Amino acid sequence: MPKGIPCLTEIQKQEIIKRVTDKGERAVDLAKEFKVDPKIIYNLLKTKANQHQAILELAKLKRENEALISNYWFFGSEKVA
């Protein structure tokens, strides 16, 4: 592996995210352990947070959409007459 190109497997990425979020380990310490730049770990955490935020936003939009559809049918049925 060329120097300067860190390569983390998916398992390592999951372990790092878990250790930072669950156990509260410092990203700098994990970077030394996995021989990567701390920026790599911070980017992993940022990506994970963005994915989580996107999932929450999608769920919110689905709930709003369902509410609008149910309200449309409820109010729309009264105007048909």
Backbone torsions as a table, in degrees:
resi	resn	phi	psi	omega
1	MET	NA	126.3	178.7
2	PRO	-63.8	144.5	179.3
3	LYS	-66.6	139.4	178.1
4	GLY	95.7	-8.2	178.6
5	ILE	-114.8	89.8	-178.7
6	PRO	-69.9	143.1	-179.6
7	CYS	-129.8	110.7	176.9
8	LEU	-111.0	135.1	176.1
9	THR	-76.8	166.5	178.0
10	GLU	-61.3	-36.4	178.7
11	ILE	-64.1	-43.2	178.4
12	GLN	-63.8	-41.6	178.8
13	LYS	-60.9	-44.6	179.2
14	GLN	-63.6	-40.2	179.3
15	GLU	-64.2	-43.1	179.7
16	ILE	-62.4	-47.7	-179.6
17	ILE	-60.8	-42.5	-179.8
18	LYS	-65.0	-42.9	-178.0
19	ARG	-68.0	-34.0	177.9
20	VAL	-73.8	-46.9	-174.4
21	THR	-77.8	-41.0	-176.2
22	ASP	-86.6	-45.8	-174.8
23	LYS	-95.4	-12.5	178.0
24	GLY	75.0	22.2	178.8
25	GLU	-69.9	151.2	-177.7
26	ARG	-78.8	141.1	179.8
27	ALA	-62.8	-35.0	-178.9
28	VAL	-64.5	-41.8	179.2
29	ASP	-66.4	-40.7	178.5
30	LEU	-68.1	-34.3	177.9
31	ALA	-62.0	-41.2	177.3
32	LYS	-65.1	-42.5	-178.9
33	GLU	-62.9	-41.9	-177.2
34	PHE	-93.4	2.6	177.2
35	LYS	56.7	48.0	174.9
36	VAL	-129.9	165.3	176.4
37	ASP	-72.3	141.3	178.7
38	PRO	-56.1	-27.5	178.9
39	LYS	-59.9	-33.5	178.6
40	ILE	-60.6	-44.6	-178.5
41	ILE	-69.7	-41.2	177.8
42	TYR	-62.0	-38.4	177.6
43	ASN	-66.7	-37.7	176.0
44	LEU	-59.7	-46.2	-178.7
45	LEU	-65.6	-39.6	179.1
46	LYS	-65.0	-42.6	178.6
47	THR	-62.7	-43.3	179.4
48	LYS	-63.0	-42.2	179.3
49	ALA	-64.6	-41.1	179.5
50	ASN	-65.1	-38.8	177.9
51	GLN	-64.8	-42.2	179.5
52	HIS	-63.6	-43.2	179.6
53	GLN	-63.2	-39.4	179.6
54	ALA	-65.6	-38.6	178.3
55	ILE	-64.5	-42.9	178.6
56	LEU	-63.5	-41.9	179.9
57	GLU	-64.6	-40.9	178.6
58	LEU	-63.7	-42.6	178.7
59	ALA	-63.1	-39.9	178.5
60	LYS	-63.3	-44.6	179.6
61	LEU	-64.1	-38.1	177.3
62	LYS	-63.4	-42.6	178.5
63	ARG	-63.1	-43.3	179.1
64	GLU	-63.9	-40.4	179.6
65	ASN	-63.1	-44.6	178.3
66	GLU	-62.3	-39.5	178.7
67	ALA	-64.9	-42.7	178.9
68	LEU	-64.1	-42.0	179.5
69	ILE	-64.3	-45.0	-179.3
70	SER	-66.2	-37.6	177.1
71	ASN	-68.0	-36.9	179.3
72	TYR	-62.2	-46.7	-179.0
73	TRP	-67.2	-36.2	-179.5
74	PHE	-67.4	-50.5	-178.0
75	PHE	-78.6	-31.4	-179.6
76	GLY	-67.6	-31.3	-178.5
77	SER	-70.5	-26.5	178.8
78	GLU	-75.2	-29.1	-176.6
79	LYS	-83.6	-11.0	-176.5
80	VAL	-69.0	-33.6	-174.7
81	ALA	-66.2	NA	NA
